[in-house]
Amino acid sequence: MYRITVFVFMAALLCLSVASAAEAQPRNNRGDAHPPQRSLPSSNRRIDHNGNTYFYSAGRFYRQHNGLYGKAPVF
């Protein structure tokens, strides 16, 4: 009986660890879940602040660098 209980407990722990790893989002080399994009959504707003230009769309701030738009501050 003890062996079965230990086996079931270990199997449950293994299932939980695999499930949490499967839910993790892939990240690029900057640690950001969203890679830079070539264009912004059409409903963006331009914001100038302290000499920097940012773009805001759908709850996210973007910044342009080398022709790509990334989550601010990415660059």
C-alpha positions, 0 to 999 in steps of 0.5 A, a space after each residue: 500500500 505504501 508503494 502505491 501511495 508513493 507512486 501516485 504522489 510522484 506521478 502527480 508531481 510529475 504531471 504538475 511540473 510538465 503542465 507548468 513547463 508547457 504553459 511557459 511562453 517562449 522568449 527571444 534573446 532579450 527576455 521579451 515574450 513578443 519579438 520586434 515587428 516590422 509594422 504597428 497596428 493601424 490604431 497606434 498613437 504616437 507619444 513624444 516624451 523627453 526627446 524619445 518617440 513611443 507608440 501606443 496600441 492595444 495596451 502596449 508601448 512600442 519603440 522603433 529601432 533599425 526599422 523594427 518596432 519592439 516593446 518599449 523599452 526593448 532597445 
